């Protein structure tokens, strides 16, 4: 019988410097200038909306979430519950960021992205062993989006 709980932030957080924010705005301004030059005002509007979202998300701090794994499935705070029969496998990132490792939980649904769960380094072995009793482990495959997030510290 497996039952394990842990608490972790809902996502990796990197403090953004003023330089990061200015570079982001400069990049958006260059792309906006291109959109205006091309007379593509819908694209320009999209760039403005996207930059506002990037800036607002970049300063947002993560909430602490309680994760629970048992023989019924994975519970992620108030965000929801994933039944064990919907889960296919898991993989563990070998790189630790801010004392946290990322566990990617893969589902049977073909077009669904893996569920990323943060686990404190001190509990990695214990939680990996609990997952191994319920699901097969696959090697970690970093996606292009994961690489971009690491590069831009987003």
Secondary structure, DSSP 4 states (H G I P E B T S, - for coil): --EEEEEEESS---PPPHHHHHHHHHHHHHHHHHHHHTT-HHHHHHHHHHHHHHHHHHTPPPPEEEEEEETTEEEETTTEEEEGGGEEEEEE-S--BTTEEEEEEEES-TTPPPEEEEEEGGGHHHHHHHHHHHSEE------HHHHHHHHHT-
